[in-house]
Every structure is written in structure tokens, then in C-alpha cells.
Amino acid sequence: MANRNPEWTRSEQISMDGVDYEVKIRRANSGFAGAWECYGCLARGETSLISDTEEQASERAQVSLYAHHILVHRSTDTGESGGAG
């Protein structure tokens, strides 16, 4: 994202099957929350769980991001399966 919101404490770029994502972490209550944005379809999501660390918040956001990726982007690809890996 070109404009960084000062509330984000960490940002990571992730690519899966040619689709690019950004995972962002922010302070929330007494911990951290993770969010993601899909550059392929402009969808966004945020975890509702508060994490103790930025790393945990990132992992939780990535689980949500992966679910989006499987349901939206892989479901239309031929030869792709939704199995865990």
C-alpha cells in the first residue's frame, strides 16, 4: 500500500500462486491484531482475536488470508486442490 497508516506497527508482503497480499499488524487493546489485503481482488480481512505478539497476530491473519485464497483464487484454477500443505 502506498500510504502507510501510522497505526500499523508491521507490514509483510506475501505471494501465493501469483496473487500478492499484504499482512499488517496493529496495536489493539493490550495486544496486537492482524489484517490482510488481497491485491488480486482488493478484498480485505482482519482477525478478531487479540494476540500477545506481532508474530502471533501475523500468523492468525495469514490463516484468514489463506482461507480467502483457497476459496476465491484457487477455486477457479484448474489443477489446484484445496488440501493442506
C-alpha positions in Angstrom: 0.0 0.0 0.0 1.4 3.3 -1.0 0.1 5.3 2.0 1.0 3.8 5.4 -1.4 4.3 8.2 0.6 5.2 11.3 -1.4 2.7 13.4 0.3 -0.2 11.7 3.3 -1.5 13.5 4.4 -4.1 11.0 3.8 -4.9 7.3 4.7 -8.0 5.3 4.3 -8.8 1.6 3.2 -12.4 0.7 2.6 -14.0 -2.6 0.7 -17.3 -3.2 0.1 -18.8 -6.7 0.9 -15.4 -8.3 -1.5 -13.5 -6.1 0.0 -10.7 -3.9 -1.1 -9.9 -0.4 -0.1 -7.5 2.4 -0.4 -8.5 6.0 -0.4 -5.7 8.5 -0.2 -5.7 12.3 -1.6 -3.0 14.7 -1.8 -2.5 18.4 -5.2 -3.4 19.8 -6.3 -3.2 23.4 -3.5 -5.0 25.4 -2.0 -6.8 22.4 -1.9 -6.9 18.6 -4.4 -7.6 15.7 -3.6 -8.7 12.2 -5.2 -7.7 8.9 -4.6 -8.5 5.3 -5.4 -7.1 1.9 -5.5 -9.0 -1.4 -4.1 -7.1 -4.4 -5.7 -9.7 -6.8 -9.3 -8.8 -5.9 -8.9 -6.0 -3.4 -10.6 -8.0 -0.6 -9.6 -7.2 3.0 -9.9 -9.1 6.3 -8.9 -8.7 9.9 -8.7 -11.2 12.7 -11.0 -10.7 15.6 -8.6 -12.4 18.1 -6.2 -10.3 20.0 -2.7 -11.7 20.0 0.1 -11.4 22.6 2.8 -10.7 20.0 3.1 -9.3 16.5 4.3 -12.7 15.2 1.2 -14.4 16.6 -1.1 -11.7 15.1 0.7 -12.2 11.7 0.2 -15.9 11.8 -3.5 -15.5 12.6 -4.0 -13.0 9.8 -2.2 -15.4 7.4 -4.6 -18.2 8.3 -7.6 -16.0 7.4 -5.8 -14.9 4.2 -5.1 -18.5 3.2 -8.8 -19.3 3.6 -9.6 -16.4 1.3 -7.0 -17.5 -1.2 -8.3 -21.1 -1.3 -12.0 -20.1 -1.6 -11.6 -17.2 -4.0 -8.4 -17.7 -6.1 -7.7 -21.4 -6.1 -11.3 -22.5 -6.6 -11.2 -21.1 -10.1 -7.7 -22.5 -11.0 -7.5 -25.8 -12.8 -5.3 -28.5 -11.3 -5.3 -26.9 -7.9 -6.6 -28.7 -4.8 -7.6 -27.3 -1.5 -5.5 -29.7 0.5 -3.4 -28.6 3.4 0.3 -28.2 2.8 
